């Protein structure tokens, strides 16, 4: 599975950005796809993911602010980020998870895309 991310950039606080992640390769095997982020000097943390069945999950800090969606025909996942805050500044990483069994899965990562929110 290969992941190509689009979007990111610089925005003022209160603004919006949309990230895209385009998957290619064995996309039929993808169980869930989404985003993590890593702020400067912090650990990488999950942000949002959406399952092959369309069920979305968000980390508590972005609920109501971010929205994840997918276009199956385009193998693309979108992360709409609204009301951005300086603390949302981070490198955002797209990931895809393939689940083979309850105890066996494989995760692929795309390159990070920087989101910078100025105050």
C-alpha positions as CSV (number, residue, x, y, z in Angstrom):
1,X,0.0,0.0,0.0
2,X,1.3,3.4,-0.9
3,X,-0.1,6.6,0.6
4,X,0.2,10.1,-1.0
5,X,-0.8,13.0,1.1
6,X,-2.0,16.4,-0.2
7,X,-2.8,19.6,1.5
8,X,-1.4,21.1,4.6
9,X,0.3,24.5,4.9
10,X,-0.1,27.7,6.8
11,X,-3.3,29.2,8.2
12,X,-4.3,31.7,10.8
13,X,-6.1,30.6,14.0
14,X,-9.8,30.1,13.3
15,X,-9.1,29.1,9.7
16,X,-9.6,25.8,7.9
17,X,-7.5,23.3,6.0
18,X,-8.2,20.0,4.3
19,X,-5.8,17.2,4.0
20,X,-6.1,14.4,1.5
21,X,-4.6,11.0,1.5
22,X,-4.7,8.9,-1.7
23,X,-4.1,5.2,-1.3
24,X,-2.8,2.9,-4.0
25,X,-1.7,-0.7,-4.2
26,X,-3.6,-3.3,-2.2
27,X,-6.3,-0.9,-1.2
28,X,-9.0,-3.6,-1.0
29,X,-7.2,-5.0,2.0
30,X,-7.4,-1.7,4.0
31,X,-9.4,-2.0,7.2
32,X,-9.0,1.5,8.4
33,X,-7.3,4.7,7.2
34,X,-6.7,8.0,8.9
35,X,-4.3,10.5,10.4
36,X,-1.9,10.8,13.2
37,X,0.0,14.0,14.1
38,X,3.2,14.9,15.8
39,X,3.7,18.3,17.3
40,X,7.2,19.7,18.0
41,X,8.8,17.9,20.9
42,X,5.8,15.7,21.4
43,X,4.9,12.1,20.7
44,X,2.9,11.1,17.7
45,X,-0.8,10.9,18.5
46,X,-3.9,9.6,16.7
47,X,-6.2,12.2,15.3
48,X,-9.0,10.4,13.3
49,X,-9.6,7.3,11.4
50,X,-12.4,5.8,9.3
51,X,-13.1,2.2,8.8
52,X,-13.9,0.4,5.5
53,X,-17.5,0.4,6.7
54,X,-17.5,4.2,7.1
55,X,-17.3,4.4,10.9
56,X,-15.2,7.3,12.0
57,X,-13.4,7.7,15.3
58,X,-11.7,10.9,16.6
59,X,-9.4,11.7,19.4
60,X,-11.2,13.7,22.0
61,X,-9.4,17.0,21.4
62,X,-10.6,17.2,17.8
63,X,-14.2,16.1,18.1
64,X,-16.5,18.6,16.6
65,X,-13.6,20.4,15.0
66,X,-12.2,17.9,12.5
67,X,-14.2,15.7,10.1
68,X,-12.9,12.6,8.3
69,X,-14.5,11.2,5.2
70,X,-13.6,8.9,2.4
71,X,-14.3,8.5,-1.3
72,X,-14.0,4.8,-2.0
73,X,-14.0,5.3,-5.8
74,X,-11.0,7.5,-5.6
75,X,-9.3,5.6,-2.7
76,X,-9.0,8.9,-1.0
77,X,-9.6,10.0,2.6
78,X,-10.1,13.6,3.6
79,X,-9.5,15.3,6.9
80,X,-11.4,18.6,7.1
81,X,-10.0,20.8,9.8
82,X,-12.0,23.8,11.0
83,X,-11.5,26.4,13.7
84,X,-7.8,25.6,13.8
85,X,-5.8,26.5,16.8
86,X,-2.1,27.0,17.3
87,X,-2.0,23.8,19.3
88,X,-3.1,22.0,16.1
89,X,0.3,22.8,14.6
90,X,2.0,19.5,13.8
91,X,3.2,17.2,11.1
92,X,0.2,15.1,10.0
93,X,0.7,11.5,8.9
94,X,-1.7,9.5,6.9
95,X,-1.8,5.8,7.8
96,X,-3.6,2.7,6.5
97,X,-4.2,-0.4,8.6
98,X,-4.6,-3.9,7.1
99,X,-6.1,-6.4,9.6
100,X,-5.4,-10.0,9.0
101,X,-6.6,-11.4,12.4
102,X,-7.5,-10.2,15.9
103,X,-3.8,-10.2,16.7
104,X,-2.1,-9.5,13.4
105,X,-2.2,-6.3,11.4
106,X,0.0,-4.2,9.3
107,X,0.2,-0.4,9.2
108,X,1.5,1.7,6.3
109,X,2.5,5.3,6.7
110,X,2.7,8.2,4.3
111,X,5.1,11.1,4.6
112,X,4.2,13.8,7.0
113,X,2.6,17.1,5.9
114,X,3.2,20.2,8.0
115,X,0.2,22.2,9.3
116,X,1.1,25.5,10.9
117,X,-1.5,27.5,12.7
118,X,-0.5,31.0,13.7
119,X,-2.1,32.9,16.5
